[in-house]
Amino acid sequence: MANTPFVVFAQDANGSVSATSAVSPVETTATTVQAGEAAPENGQQQAPPPSANMMMVPLIIVIAVMIAISIRTSSKEKKKREEMMNSIRKGTKIMTSGGIIGEIAEVQKDQFMLKVANNVQIAISRSAVAQVIQPAAGADDKKAEVTKK
């Protein structure tokens, strides 16, 4: 390696400071040791620490996997709910999100007429259906008859 220039500062007894530049006759090594680190053994250089960007790659991968799993689970639940809603026919016994149990008396475009007792029917929204308790008898792959009102 080439000789390295350096500057020497000296202070006199009077308090004045003088600077002298010189060239070091001793070869220097490219290895630097930071405070708190051990010096490398046998003149070997240490590998540089990973950059901040490289340290974030595993974190980004984990977050991407979590998002993918969440989206997949959400789409499965949406598909299952859609199949349940398509299976509702006249005569299907359901439970609403409010806990009301009844039998579908009429299927309309955006709501159902739910028979909860003799001569008692209530209109409920399609989104209020929590679960199908008992499918309609004889509702094998028939399309729901939708009445327009």
Buried (B, 14 or more C-beta within 10 A) or exposed (E): EEEEEEEEEEEEEEEEEEEEEEEEEEEEEEEEEEEEEEEEEEEEEEEEEEEEEEEEEEEEEEEEEEEEEEEEEEEEEEEEEEEBEEBBBBBBBBBBEEEBEBBBBBBBEEBBBBBBEEEEBBEBEEEBBBEBEEBBEEBEEEEBEEEEE
